Each structure stands twice: as C-alpha cells, then as structure tokens.
Amino acid sequence: MARYYRTFLHVRSWIFTDIWDSNSDGHKSIKLVRQIHKSTALKITKKMPQNDKEWISQTDLAFTLVGFAGSIVISPYGFGVEDGEGLANYIYFWRVLGYLHGLDDEFNPFSGSLLSVRRTVYETAERVLIPSWEDPDPKYLPMANAITKNQEQLHSILLYAIDLAIEGNGKYGNPMSSDRLVRIRENYPVKSQSRLFWRKLLMQKLYHYNLIRIGVNYLTELGVTLAFLATRISGYLNRLKTICSTKQQSPRIS
C-alpha cells in the first residue's frame, strides 16, 4: 500500500506543481522516478541479461502511460470529462510527461492528433488489456490485493472498465466480439450490481458538476492518506509485537 501511496503523491506533484521549476516537488519527483527506472533496469540486467531486449523498454513506458491516462481519452464521459478543448490539453500534458520520463516521441502513444491518440489507446486496450483480462497473470491477484482486500470492490472497478469497453467497442478501431467481452465480464463476478450502478451514476452523471467533483477528489485524497497511515501504523504495531515476543522468548543468562 505504501508503494501505491507514494505513486499517488508523485502523480499529484506532477499535476499541481510547476515541473519546470527545479525546486518544485514535481520536478524533483520526475528526476527521482527516472533514476529509479534506470537503477532498476541496470540491476535486473546484471542478474538476468538479455541480448535482444531491455528490461524497461520504450514499449513498457508507453504501456504504462496508456495505463495511467488512456482510459479517459477513449471514454471521457465515463470519467465526467467534457469531450472538447480540455481533453486536447490533457493529452498534451501527458505527452510532455511521457517525454520527461524518457519516452521518445516516436513511441509516445499521446503524440499526434486527438483521433490518432484515441486509435493508439484503443489498439493497446484491444491487444494488451483485454487479453490480460481473459488470461490474467498468476501475480495479478497478489498485486491487486496490495491495493484492496475487497475482491467485490476490485471486480466492480474492472467491470466498470469492461462496460466502458463494450459501450465504445469499435469506435476507434476494429470491433471486438461482444461475446468475448461478455465472457470476460463473467470472470469478475459482483454479487451486488448496486456498486456498479452507483459508480456509473457518480462518474457519468454527477462528476462533471464542480461541487461534486471537488468533494469526490477531496474524499479520495483523504481516503488514500488514511489508508496509508493505517497501513503504516499496522506495520509498526506488528513489528513491536514481534520485538516483544522475541524478548519474552529469549533465554535469560543468570
């Protein structure tokens, strides 16, 4: 959880501080992230060298950028975003961030016109995201559980994304089989459809109102912070319990 909270803080600093100011949190964050990527790639390469591949490649960076910001591009209505000039600015913003993180323009999925970006994101979803839902990696659930222990909540988020994919199927690329998407939907059962209903109501009908958007953003940030603090406190208590238990079991020297 701590890792995802730090990621949240990084992204927040990119949005709300001047990334061109060398003293800003955003600038320092981008510099740190690039150092981490470079260091991690070098460490893995030393242990598991590959002659024809890089461990953190341009493709990896491109997929990560799509994962961070791509959904809104092809389904803005699903996130309470108006499909207009603001979306074009949003795409430009993430294109620049991709470049600052080491992604060349040649491989940047946010390069080009709004239509070309949408086609690229759609194709990525069709060829990478959807297949990963059909046949998830064995490490998927452990990684997902690091974010939430509530499988019902996790599945409702996935189902919302799948519903958006179904609604926008074929809009910016080759249409996917509706039966295929329905089968994927069945892999992530939600006992109560009410969670999905309220998510749709909030994001598609209410979120574009300023007052509601401000309130939701505030509560989301507060919730993430409280979850992080709860995780840290729990970790400290567990370590304290382990230390006390070890002391009690240690033999006394007379």
C-alpha positions as CSV (number, residue, x, y, z in Angstrom):
1,M,0.0,0.0,0.0
2,A,2.9,2.4,0.8
3,R,4.2,2.0,-2.7
4,Y,0.9,3.0,-4.3
5,Y,0.5,5.9,-1.9
6,R,3.9,7.2,-3.0
7,T,2.9,6.8,-6.6
8,F,-0.2,8.9,-5.8
9,L,2.0,11.6,-4.3
10,H,4.3,11.5,-7.4
11,V,1.4,12.0,-9.8
12,R,-0.2,14.6,-7.6
13,S,3.1,16.7,-7.7
14,W,3.2,16.5,-11.5
15,I,-0.2,18.0,-11.8
16,F,-0.2,20.6,-9.0
17,T,3.3,21.9,-9.1
18,D,5.5,23.6,-11.8
19,I,7.5,20.7,-13.2
20,W,9.8,23.1,-14.9
21,D,10.9,24.7,-11.6
22,S,13.9,22.8,-10.4
23,N,12.9,23.4,-6.8
24,S,9.3,22.1,-7.2
25,D,8.1,18.8,-5.9
26,G,7.0,17.8,-9.4
27,H,10.5,18.4,-10.9
28,K,12.2,16.5,-8.1
29,S,9.7,13.7,-8.5
30,I,10.3,13.2,-12.2
31,K,14.0,13.2,-11.7
32,L,13.7,10.6,-8.9
33,V,11.4,8.4,-11.0
34,R,13.9,8.4,-13.9
35,Q,16.7,7.5,-11.6
36,I,14.7,4.6,-10.1
37,H,13.8,3.3,-13.6
38,K,17.5,3.4,-14.7
39,S,18.8,1.8,-11.5
40,T,16.1,-0.9,-11.6
41,A,16.8,-1.7,-15.2
42,L,20.6,-1.9,-14.6
43,K,20.2,-4.2,-11.5
44,I,17.9,-6.6,-13.4
45,T,20.1,-6.6,-16.5
46,K,23.1,-7.7,-14.4
47,K,21.2,-10.6,-12.9
48,M,19.2,-11.6,-16.0
49,P,20.9,-10.2,-19.1
50,Q,19.1,-10.2,-22.4
51,N,20.8,-9.8,-25.7
52,D,17.9,-8.5,-27.7
53,K,15.6,-6.9,-25.1
54,E,15.6,-4.2,-22.5
55,W,14.0,-4.7,-19.1
56,I,12.4,-1.3,-19.1
57,S,11.9,-0.5,-22.7
58,Q,10.1,2.2,-24.7
59,T,7.2,-0.2,-25.1
60,D,7.0,-0.7,-21.3
61,L,6.9,3.1,-20.8
62,A,4.3,3.5,-23.5
63,F,2.0,0.9,-22.0
64,T,2.5,2.4,-18.5
65,L,1.4,5.8,-19.9
66,V,-1.7,4.3,-21.5
67,G,-2.5,2.6,-18.2
68,F,-2.1,5.9,-16.3
69,A,-4.1,8.2,-18.6
70,G,-5.5,6.3,-21.6
71,S,-9.0,5.4,-20.4
72,I,-10.2,9.0,-20.2
73,V,-9.0,9.5,-23.8
74,I,-11.4,6.9,-25.3
75,S,-14.2,7.1,-22.7
76,P,-14.2,10.7,-21.4
77,Y,-17.9,10.5,-20.5
78,G,-17.0,7.6,-18.2
79,F,-14.9,9.9,-16.0
80,G,-17.1,13.0,-16.1
81,V,-14.8,14.7,-18.6
82,E,-16.2,17.0,-21.3
83,D,-15.0,15.9,-24.8
84,G,-13.5,19.2,-26.0
85,E,-10.6,21.5,-25.7
86,G,-9.9,20.3,-22.2
87,L,-9.3,16.8,-23.4
88,A,-6.8,18.1,-26.0
89,N,-4.9,19.9,-23.3
90,Y,-5.0,16.7,-21.2
91,I,-3.4,14.7,-24.0
92,Y,-0.7,17.3,-24.5
93,F,0.0,17.3,-20.7
94,W,0.6,13.6,-20.6
95,R,2.6,13.6,-23.8
96,V,5.0,16.0,-22.2
97,L,5.1,13.9,-19.0
98,G,5.9,10.9,-21.1
99,Y,8.8,12.7,-22.7
100,L,10.1,13.9,-19.4
101,H,10.1,10.3,-18.1
102,G,12.2,9.1,-21.0
103,L,9.6,8.2,-23.6
104,D,10.7,9.2,-27.2
105,D,8.1,10.9,-29.3
106,E,8.4,8.0,-31.8
107,F,6.9,5.7,-29.2
108,N,4.8,8.1,-27.3
109,P,1.1,7.0,-27.5
110,F,0.0,10.6,-26.8
111,S,1.8,12.0,-29.9
112,G,-0.3,13.2,-32.8
113,S,-3.9,14.3,-33.2
114,L,-6.7,13.5,-30.9
115,L,-8.0,10.9,-33.2
116,S,-4.7,9.1,-33.7
117,V,-4.1,9.1,-29.9
118,R,-7.5,7.5,-29.4
119,R,-6.8,4.9,-32.0
120,T,-3.5,4.1,-30.4
121,V,-5.0,3.8,-26.9
122,Y,-7.9,1.7,-28.3
123,E,-5.5,-0.7,-30.1
124,T,-3.5,-1.1,-26.9
125,A,-6.6,-2.0,-25.0
126,E,-7.6,-4.5,-27.7
127,R,-4.2,-6.2,-28.0
128,V,-2.9,-5.9,-24.4
129,L,-5.5,-5.0,-21.8
130,I,-8.4,-7.3,-23.0
131,P,-6.2,-10.4,-23.4
132,S,-4.8,-9.8,-19.9
133,W,-8.3,-9.9,-18.5
134,E,-9.0,-13.1,-20.4
135,D,-5.9,-14.8,-19.1
136,P,-4.6,-12.9,-16.0
137,D,-1.0,-13.3,-14.9
138,P,-0.6,-15.5,-11.8
139,K,0.7,-12.5,-9.9
140,Y,-2.4,-10.5,-10.7
141,L,-4.4,-11.2,-7.6
142,P,-1.4,-10.7,-5.1
143,M,-0.7,-7.4,-6.7
144,A,-4.3,-6.4,-6.7
145,N,-4.6,-7.4,-3.1
146,A,-1.9,-4.9,-2.3
147,I,-4.4,-2.2,-3.3
148,T,-7.5,-3.6,-1.8
149,K,-8.5,-6.8,0.1
150,N,-12.1,-6.3,-1.0
151,Q,-12.5,-8.5,-4.1
152,E,-16.0,-7.2,-4.6
153,Q,-14.7,-3.7,-4.8
154,L,-11.9,-4.7,-7.2
155,H,-14.2,-6.6,-9.5
156,S,-16.7,-3.7,-9.6
157,I,-13.8,-1.4,-10.9
158,L,-12.9,-3.9,-13.5
159,L,-16.5,-4.4,-14.6
160,Y,-16.9,-0.6,-15.0
161,A,-13.9,-0.6,-17.3
162,I,-15.2,-3.6,-19.2
163,D,-18.6,-1.9,-19.6
164,L,-16.9,1.2,-21.0
165,A,-15.0,-1.1,-23.4
166,I,-18.3,-2.7,-24.5
167,E,-20.0,0.7,-25.0
168,G,-17.1,2.1,-27.0
169,N,-16.5,-1.2,-28.9
170,G,-15.2,-0.5,-32.4
171,K,-15.4,3.3,-32.1
172,Y,-11.7,3.9,-32.7
173,G,-10.6,0.6,-34.2
174,N,-11.6,-2.9,-35.1
175,P,-14.6,-4.0,-33.1
176,M,-14.1,-6.8,-30.6
177,S,-16.5,-9.7,-30.3
178,S,-19.3,-8.8,-27.9
179,D,-19.4,-12.4,-26.8
180,R,-15.7,-12.1,-25.9
181,L,-16.3,-9.1,-23.7
182,V,-19.3,-10.7,-22.0
183,R,-17.2,-13.8,-21.2
184,I,-14.5,-11.5,-19.6
185,R,-17.3,-9.9,-17.6
186,E,-18.3,-13.2,-16.3
187,N,-14.7,-13.8,-14.9
188,Y,-15.2,-10.9,-12.5
189,P,-18.5,-11.6,-10.7
190,V,-20.0,-8.9,-8.5
191,K,-22.7,-10.2,-6.1
192,S,-24.4,-6.8,-5.9
193,Q,-24.8,-4.8,-9.0
194,S,-25.6,-1.7,-6.9
195,R,-21.9,-0.9,-6.5
196,L,-21.5,-0.8,-10.3
197,F,-24.7,1.2,-10.7
198,W,-23.6,3.9,-8.2
199,R,-20.2,4.1,-9.8
200,K,-21.8,4.8,-13.2
201,L,-24.2,7.4,-11.7
202,L,-21.4,9.2,-10.0
203,M,-18.8,9.3,-12.8
204,Q,-21.1,9.6,-15.8
205,K,-23.9,11.9,-14.5
206,L,-22.7,13.8,-11.4
207,Y,-18.9,14.1,-11.5
208,H,-18.8,16.9,-14.1
209,Y,-20.5,19.2,-11.6
210,N,-17.8,21.3,-10.0
211,L,-19.0,21.0,-6.4
212,I,-19.4,17.2,-6.6
213,R,-16.0,16.8,-8.4
214,I,-14.2,18.9,-5.7
215,G,-15.9,16.8,-2.9
216,V,-15.1,13.5,-4.5
217,N,-11.5,14.5,-5.2
218,Y,-11.1,15.6,-1.6
219,L,-12.6,12.5,-0.1
220,T,-10.5,10.3,-2.5
221,E,-7.3,12.0,-1.4
222,L,-8.3,11.8,2.3
223,G,-9.2,8.1,1.9
224,V,-5.8,7.3,0.3
225,T,-4.0,9.2,3.0
226,L,-5.9,7.5,5.8
227,A,-5.4,4.0,4.2
228,F,-1.7,4.7,4.0
229,L,-1.5,5.8,7.6
230,A,-3.5,2.8,8.8
231,T,-1.1,0.5,6.9
232,R,2.0,2.2,8.4
233,I,0.5,2.0,12.0
234,S,-0.4,-1.6,11.5
235,G,3.1,-2.3,10.3
236,Y,4.6,-0.6,13.4
237,L,2.3,-2.5,15.7
238,N,3.2,-5.8,14.1
239,R,6.9,-5.1,14.4
240,L,6.5,-4.0,18.0
241,K,4.6,-7.2,18.8
242,T,7.4,-9.3,17.1
243,I,10.0,-7.5,19.2
244,C,8.1,-8.0,22.4
245,S,7.5,-11.7,21.6
246,T,11.2,-12.2,20.8
247,K,12.3,-10.6,24.1
248,Q,9.9,-12.9,26.0
249,Q,11.2,-16.0,24.3
250,S,14.9,-15.1,24.7
251,P,16.6,-17.2,27.4
252,R,17.9,-15.3,30.4
253,I,21.5,-15.5,31.4
254,S,22.0,-15.9,35.2
